[in-house]
Amino acid sequence: MSLTDIGVAVVKFLPPEAAHTATIRALEKGLGAPLRAPEPDPVLATVLPKSGLKLSAPVGLAAGFDKNCEVPSAMARFGFGFLECGTVTPLPQPGNPKPRLFRLTEDQAVINRMGFNNFGLDYFVRRLSKYRAPVPLGANVGANKESADRIADYVRGIEAVAPHAAYVTVNISSPNTPGLRGLQDKASLEALLSACGEAERCGKPVFLKVAPDLDPEAIADIVGVVRNQGSWLAGLIISNTTLARPDSLTSRDKAQAGGLSGAPLMAPSTAVLKAFARALNGEFDLIGVGGVASAGDAYAKIRAGANAVQLYSALVYSGPGLVADIHRGLAALLKADGFTTLAQAVGTDL
């Protein structure tokens, strides 16, 4: 058993949020991360067609793990093809009252109602500007809970992080900030993206992160709005956590309020991903998130139209060694199906 495996076993005995904080502090002190990242199979290398992001491997770290951009260099050494820090808001905020993070162990899932707890843009940008690892690092921006002008918050966030990030994600899909998902409505989304387009002057790719809880009409509305944005918008990240509670859940905390992630999100988030992929027909880069815990899961997202994927909740149960395992398994799956590049497999199930 490696030092990393021992650390994962130890933190599982702590309450969920305490375990997460302990993990960040340990990584910040140089504990637990490998000295260097594993070398990915060349078949996994890919370039996202619209954004131009060059990835050595397609599995990235989703936002939420490193909210304050404190340990991206350490996480890069676990073999991620790209990383995303945040969500960061212009002003620091404590988030929602504790407890607000729950392990659903029997379901291999997590419920959170963190509420964009973070140290604010100034702290985040100081950390982001010091990042030097070769793995692309994105920044996920949001709005303060008590903001009088949430669109202005997104504009401020983009302007602050874009000079230092490989890409920016506009997060309008967290279920834990009241009213935030209303920005996915057609008129609100048009106003938001028009303002964000004016703010994005650094030439960095910008992604929009959407919820999985979208009906066909809402998907069609979002597709129509993003198509009208012109060249500045690079793509969509699909999806955030869900407010749904599948009947299959068995864990004690299954009824807790907040967003559900992990294994139960795999099927519904992939269905929404596939719907967007069919509607957009390759016009935008798509990053698939939700329930990825194996090479098979990652491959299913790619075949459903994702150019790359992200994970987070699976690390709670499998530890960061999972990333290299997924990449090895994914390379084998691609080769078994006769693909010589990952891009050839994108959307083959549509």
C-alpha positions as CSV (number, residue, x, y, z in Angstrom):
1,M,0.0,0.0,0.0
2,S,1.4,3.4,-1.0
3,L,1.6,6.5,1.2
4,T,-1.3,7.9,-0.9
5,D,-3.4,4.8,-0.3
6,I,-2.8,5.1,3.4
7,G,-3.8,8.7,3.4
8,V,-7.0,8.0,1.5
9,A,-7.9,5.3,4.1
10,V,-7.2,7.6,7.0
11,V,-9.2,10.6,5.8
12,K,-12.3,8.3,5.2
13,F,-12.5,8.1,9.1
14,L,-13.0,11.9,9.3
15,P,-16.2,13.8,8.6
16,P,-16.5,14.6,4.9
17,E,-15.6,18.3,5.0
18,A,-12.9,17.8,7.6
19,A,-11.4,15.1,5.4
20,H,-11.4,17.4,2.4
21,T,-9.8,20.2,4.3
22,A,-7.1,17.8,5.6
23,T,-6.4,16.6,2.1
24,I,-5.9,20.1,0.8
25,R,-3.6,21.1,3.7
26,A,-1.6,17.9,3.2
27,L,-1.1,18.4,-0.5
28,E,-0.2,22.1,0.2
29,K,2.6,20.8,2.4
30,G,3.9,18.5,-0.3
31,L,2.4,15.3,1.3
32,G,0.8,12.5,-0.7
33,A,1.3,13.6,-4.3
34,P,3.7,11.7,-6.6
35,L,7.0,13.2,-7.6
36,R,6.0,13.2,-11.2
37,A,2.9,12.4,-13.3
38,P,2.6,9.0,-15.1
39,E,3.2,9.2,-18.8
40,P,-0.1,8.7,-20.6
41,D,-0.5,6.5,-23.7
42,P,-0.1,8.6,-26.9
43,V,-3.5,7.4,-28.1
44,L,-5.1,9.5,-25.4
45,A,-3.6,12.8,-26.6
46,T,-6.3,15.2,-28.0
47,V,-6.9,18.7,-29.1
48,L,-10.4,20.1,-28.3
49,P,-11.4,21.4,-31.8
50,K,-13.0,24.8,-31.0
51,S,-11.0,25.9,-27.9
52,G,-7.7,24.5,-29.1
53,L,-6.9,23.1,-25.7
54,K,-4.1,20.5,-26.0
55,L,-4.5,17.6,-23.6
56,S,-2.1,14.8,-23.1
57,A,-5.0,12.8,-21.7
58,P,-8.8,13.4,-21.5
59,V,-9.6,13.0,-17.8
60,G,-9.6,16.3,-15.9
61,L,-10.3,17.3,-12.3
62,A,-13.7,19.0,-11.9
63,A,-14.3,22.2,-10.1
64,G,-15.1,21.9,-6.4
65,F,-12.1,20.0,-5.2
66,D,-9.7,23.0,-5.2
67,K,-11.9,26.0,-4.7
68,N,-9.2,28.4,-3.9
69,C,-6.5,27.3,-6.4
70,E,-4.2,26.1,-3.6
71,V,-3.0,22.7,-4.8
72,P,-3.1,22.6,-8.7
73,S,0.5,21.7,-9.1
74,A,0.2,18.7,-6.7
75,M,-3.0,17.5,-8.4
76,A,-1.3,17.7,-11.8
77,R,1.1,15.0,-10.7
78,F,-1.6,12.5,-10.3
79,G,-2.0,12.2,-14.1
80,F,-4.9,14.5,-14.8
81,G,-5.0,15.8,-18.4
82,F,-6.3,19.1,-17.2
83,L,-7.5,20.8,-14.0
84,E,-10.2,23.2,-13.0
85,C,-10.1,25.2,-9.8
86,G,-13.0,27.2,-8.2
87,T,-15.8,28.0,-8.1
88,V,-14.5,31.5,-7.1
89,T,-16.7,34.5,-6.4
90,P,-15.6,38.2,-6.4
91,L,-16.0,38.5,-2.6
92,P,-15.0,35.9,-0.1
93,Q,-18.0,34.1,1.4
94,P,-18.4,31.3,4.0
95,G,-21.0,29.3,2.2
96,N,-23.9,27.5,3.7
97,P,-24.2,26.4,7.4
98,K,-22.5,23.1,8.3
99,P,-22.9,20.2,8.0
100,R,-23.1,20.6,4.2
101,L,-21.2,17.7,2.7
102,F,-22.4,14.1,3.0
103,R,-21.0,10.7,1.8
104,L,-23.5,8.3,0.5
105,T,-21.1,5.3,0.7
106,E,-23.6,2.6,-0.3
107,D,-24.5,4.5,-3.4
108,Q,-20.9,5.7,-4.2
109,A,-22.3,9.2,-4.2
110,V,-22.0,12.6,-2.5
111,I,-24.5,15.3,-1.6
112,N,-23.2,18.8,-1.1
113,R,-24.8,22.1,-0.3
114,M,-21.5,24.0,0.1
115,G,-22.8,27.3,-1.3
116,F,-19.7,28.6,-3.2
117,N,-17.6,28.8,0.0
118,N,-14.3,30.4,-1.1
119,F,-11.7,33.1,-0.2
120,G,-12.6,35.4,-3.0
121,L,-11.0,36.5,-6.3
122,D,-8.0,38.3,-4.9
123,Y,-6.7,35.2,-3.1
124,F,-7.6,33.0,-6.0
125,V,-5.8,35.1,-8.6
126,R,-2.6,35.3,-6.5
127,R,-2.5,31.5,-6.4
128,L,-3.5,31.1,-10.0
129,S,-0.9,33.5,-11.3
130,K,1.9,31.4,-9.7
131,Y,0.9,28.1,-11.4
132,R,3.6,26.8,-13.7
133,A,2.9,23.1,-14.3
134,P,2.4,22.0,-17.9
135,V,-1.1,20.6,-17.3
136,P,-3.8,23.1,-18.5
137,L,-5.5,24.8,-15.6
138,G,-9.0,26.3,-15.9
139,A,-10.8,28.7,-13.5
140,N,-14.4,28.4,-12.6
141,V,-16.2,31.6,-11.8
142,G,-19.5,32.3,-10.0
143,A,-21.6,35.0,-8.4
144,N,-21.9,35.9,-4.7
145,K,-25.0,34.8,-2.9
146,E,-25.9,38.4,-1.8
147,S,-24.8,40.1,-5.0
148,A,-27.1,42.9,-6.3
149,D,-25.8,42.2,-9.9
150,R,-24.8,38.6,-10.6
151,I,-24.0,39.3,-14.2
152,A,-21.5,41.9,-13.1
153,D,-19.9,39.3,-10.8
154,Y,-19.3,36.9,-13.7
155,V,-17.8,39.7,-15.8
156,R,-15.5,40.7,-12.9
157,G,-14.5,37.0,-12.5
158,I,-13.7,36.5,-16.1
159,E,-11.7,39.7,-16.3
160,A,-9.6,38.7,-13.2
161,V,-8.8,35.1,-14.0
162,A,-8.6,35.0,-17.8
163,P,-5.1,36.4,-18.1
164,H,-3.7,33.6,-15.9
165,A,-5.9,30.5,-16.8
166,A,-5.9,28.2,-19.8
167,Y,-9.7,28.5,-19.9
168,V,-12.6,29.9,-17.9
169,T,-15.8,28.3,-16.9
170,V,-19.0,30.3,-16.2
171,N,-20.8,28.3,-13.6
172,I,-24.6,29.0,-13.6
173,S,-25.7,25.6,-12.6
174,S,-24.9,25.1,-8.9
175,P,-28.1,24.2,-7.1
176,N,-26.8,25.7,-3.8
177,T,-27.0,29.4,-4.5
178,P,-30.7,30.4,-4.5
179,G,-31.8,31.7,-7.9
180,L,-28.5,30.9,-9.7
181,R,-30.0,28.3,-12.0
182,G,-32.4,30.9,-13.2
183,L,-29.6,32.3,-15.3
184,Q,-30.1,29.2,-17.6
185,D,-33.5,30.6,-18.7
186,K,-33.3,31.9,-22.2
187,A,-33.6,35.7,-21.6
188,S,-31.3,35.6,-18.6
189,L,-28.7,33.5,-20.4
190,E,-28.7,35.8,-23.4
191,A,-28.0,38.8,-21.1
192,L,-25.3,36.9,-19.2
193,L,-23.4,35.6,-22.2
194,S,-23.6,39.0,-24.0
195,A,-21.9,40.6,-21.0
196,C,-19.4,37.8,-20.7
197,G,-18.5,38.0,-24.3
198,E,-17.7,41.7,-23.9
199,A,-15.5,40.9,-20.9
200,E,-13.5,38.1,-22.5
201,R,-10.7,40.0,-24.2
202,C,-7.7,37.7,-23.4
203,G,-8.5,35.2,-26.1
204,K,-8.9,32.4,-23.6
205,P,-11.6,29.7,-24.2
206,V,-14.8,30.1,-22.2
207,F,-17.1,27.2,-21.2
208,L,-20.6,27.4,-19.8
209,K,-21.4,24.8,-17.1
210,V,-25.0,23.6,-17.1
211,A,-27.2,21.5,-14.9
212,P,-28.4,17.9,-15.7
213,D,-31.9,18.8,-14.7
214,L,-32.9,20.2,-18.1
215,D,-35.9,19.2,-20.1
216,P,-35.8,19.1,-24.0
217,E,-37.2,22.7,-24.2
218,A,-34.6,24.1,-21.9
219,I,-31.8,22.2,-23.8
220,A,-33.2,23.7,-27.1
221,D,-33.2,27.2,-25.6
222,I,-29.6,26.9,-24.4
223,V,-28.5,25.6,-27.7
224,G,-30.1,28.5,-29.5
225,V,-28.5,31.0,-27.2
226,V,-25.0,29.6,-27.4
227,R,-25.2,29.4,-31.2
228,N,-25.8,33.2,-31.3
229,Q,-22.7,34.0,-29.3
230,G,-20.3,33.9,-32.1
231,S,-16.7,32.6,-31.8
232,W,-15.9,33.6,-28.3
233,L,-17.8,30.8,-26.5
234,A,-15.8,27.6,-26.7
235,G,-18.2,25.0,-25.4
236,L,-20.3,23.5,-22.6
237,I,-19.4,21.5,-19.5
238,I,-22.2,18.9,-18.9
239,S,-23.1,18.7,-16.1
240,N,-23.2,20.0,-12.6
241,T,-24.8,18.1,-9.7
242,T,-28.5,17.1,-9.7
243,L,-31.4,17.9,-7.4
244,A,-33.0,14.6,-8.4
245,R,-33.1,11.7,-5.9
246,P,-33.2,8.4,-7.8
247,D,-35.3,5.6,-6.1
248,S,-32.1,3.5,-6.2
249,L,-30.5,5.5,-3.4
250,T,-30.1,3.5,-0.1
251,S,-27.7,5.6,2.0
252,R,-28.9,7.1,5.3
253,D,-28.3,10.7,4.1
254,K,-30.1,10.3,0.7
255,A,-32.7,12.9,1.5
256,Q,-30.3,15.7,2.5
257,A,-30.8,18.9,0.6
258,G,-28.1,19.8,-2.0
259,G,-26.6,18.6,-5.2
260,L,-26.2,14.9,-5.8
261,S,-23.0,13.7,-7.6
262,G,-21.2,10.4,-8.0
263,A,-22.4,7.1,-9.5
264,P,-26.2,7.9,-9.7
265,L,-25.4,10.9,-11.9
266,M,-23.7,8.9,-14.6
267,A,-26.7,7.9,-16.6
268,P,-28.8,11.1,-16.4
269,S,-25.8,13.4,-17.1
270,T,-24.7,11.3,-20.0
271,A,-28.2,11.4,-21.5
272,V,-28.2,15.3,-21.3
273,L,-24.7,15.3,-22.8
274,K,-25.9,13.2,-25.7
275,A,-28.8,15.5,-26.2
276,F,-26.6,18.6,-26.4
277,A,-24.1,16.7,-28.7
278,R,-26.8,15.8,-31.1
279,A,-28.2,19.3,-31.2
280,L,-24.8,21.0,-31.5
281,N,-23.3,18.6,-34.0
282,G,-19.7,19.3,-33.2
283,E,-20.0,23.1,-33.3
284,F,-18.8,23.5,-29.7
285,D,-16.4,21.5,-27.4
286,L,-18.2,19.4,-24.9
287,I,-16.7,18.2,-21.5
288,G,-18.7,15.4,-19.9
289,V,-19.0,15.3,-16.1
290,G,-21.1,13.3,-13.7
291,G,-20.5,9.8,-12.3
292,V,-17.2,9.0,-14.0
293,A,-15.6,6.3,-11.9
294,S,-14.0,3.9,-14.4
295,A,-12.5,3.7,-17.9
296,G,-15.9,2.4,-19.1
297,D,-17.6,5.5,-17.7
298,A,-15.1,7.9,-19.4
299,Y,-15.5,6.0,-22.7
300,A,-19.3,6.2,-22.5
301,K,-19.1,10.0,-22.1
302,I,-16.7,10.2,-25.1
303,R,-18.8,8.1,-27.3
304,A,-21.8,10.2,-26.3
305,G,-20.1,13.3,-27.6
306,A,-17.6,14.5,-25.0
307,N,-14.2,15.7,-26.2
308,A,-12.9,15.3,-22.7
309,V,-14.3,14.4,-19.2
310,Q,-14.0,15.4,-15.6
311,L,-14.4,13.7,-12.3
312,Y,-14.3,14.5,-8.6
313,S,-16.7,12.5,-6.4
314,A,-15.1,9.2,-7.4
315,L,-11.9,10.3,-5.8
316,V,-13.7,10.2,-2.4
317,Y,-14.0,6.4,-2.7
318,S,-11.1,5.4,-4.9
319,G,-8.4,8.0,-4.3
320,P,-6.4,9.9,-6.8
321,G,-4.7,6.7,-8.2
322,L,-8.0,6.2,-10.1
323,V,-7.0,8.8,-12.7
324,A,-4.0,6.8,-14.0
325,D,-6.2,3.6,-13.8
326,I,-8.9,5.2,-16.0
327,H,-6.4,6.4,-18.5
328,R,-4.8,3.0,-18.9
329,G,-8.2,1.3,-19.2
330,L,-9.4,4.0,-21.7
331,A,-6.4,3.5,-23.9
332,A,-7.1,-0.2,-24.0
333,L,-10.7,0.3,-24.9
334,L,-9.9,2.7,-27.7
335,K,-7.3,0.3,-29.2
336,A,-9.7,-2.7,-28.8
337,D,-12.2,-0.8,-30.9
338,G,-9.7,0.1,-33.6
339,F,-9.3,3.8,-32.8
340,T,-5.9,5.3,-33.3
341,T,-6.8,8.6,-31.7
342,L,-9.3,9.5,-29.0
343,A,-10.9,12.1,-31.3
344,Q,-12.1,9.3,-33.6
345,A,-14.2,7.9,-30.8
346,V,-16.0,11.2,-29.9
347,G,-19.7,10.9,-30.6
348,T,-19.7,7.4,-32.1
349,D,-22.8,6.5,-30.1
350,L,-24.9,9.4,-31.4
